[in-house]
Amino acid sequence: MSLLITKECISCDACREECPNEAIFEDEPIYIIDADRCCECVDDYSEPACIVVCPVECIITDPDNIETADELKYKHVHMEI
């Protein structure tokens, strides 16, 4: 599944800088995550980099974008091409 940034976001830019797939974008009033690009850092890190660096813990799994581990790995591989 993709990740989602909640309204608690303080737009600190920490998550955007850490995202290996450049899936996080600045928006008003909070940042957003592109579900088509987010692969939850599968095969890059043990957990999503954005979640690790978020100082306000406002990044959660997106209930509207449920994906299997295989689907996340597929996106990850195709982002590298």
N, C-alpha and C positions, 0 to 999 in steps of 0.2 A: 504494500500500500504506500501511497505517497504520504508525505507529511504536510502539516497545516500549521500556519502561524496564527495564533489567537490574538484577540484584541489587546492583550496585555503587552504586546510588542512595544518596545521603546525605540525602535529604529536605530539601534546602536551600530549596525553594520557588521557585527561580529560573525553572524551566521553566513552572510553573503560572501564574505572573504574566505570562509572555510569550505564552501561547497565545491567539490571537485567537478560537478557537472554544470556549474553555473545555472542552477535551477532556481535561485532565489533572486528576486527583483525588488527594487525599491518601488513602493506604491504609496498612496496617501490613504489613510494616515499610517498604515503599517506595511511591512514587507509581505510579499506573497511568494509562494512556492509553486513553480510550474510542475504540475503532476506528470506531464509527459516527459520531463527531464529528470525528475527526482527518482532515484533508485535506492534511497536510504543508505547510500554509501556501501552497498553490498560489494564484497570483495576488495574494498579499499580500507575500511576500518571495521572494528568490532561492533561499533554502534555509529549511528549517523553523526557526522562531525558537527552539524549545526546544533543538535541537541546538546552535545558536550560543551560547546562554547557559549550557549545562550545564558546570559546572566539573570534572566527573569523566568526561565523555564516555561516559555510560551509556545514551544513547538511540540505538537502532538501528532499522533497518527490521524489521518484523514478518513473518517468513516464513510465518505462518499467515493473513495478511491482505493478499494480493497484489491490487493494484488498478492499473488503467491510468491514464494521465494524464487521460483523459476522465472516468473514474469519480471521480477526485479533484476535478476541476473541477465536476462535477455536485454532489458533496457540498458543495463550497465555496459554490456559488450558492444551494443550498437552506438552508444554515445562515444566510444573510443575510436570509432571508424571515421 
